[in-house]
Amino acid sequence: MTVPQSRRFEKKGRNDILMKIRLGKVEVTFFHSINQETLETILDKVLFYDHPTQ
């Protein structure tokens, strides 16, 4: 797995947040709805990145 490059996004207001997930030191914020499969893929990658030895 490669480490993603940092990327700036346009500023969003708190009212635009659809879902916010915090896993230890990692926080993932969604501003648009995504399907369940995509959500699970993203969370799997975040969890793997946070704990690569497992």
Order of alpha helices (4+ residues) and beta strands (2+ residues): beta-beta-alpha
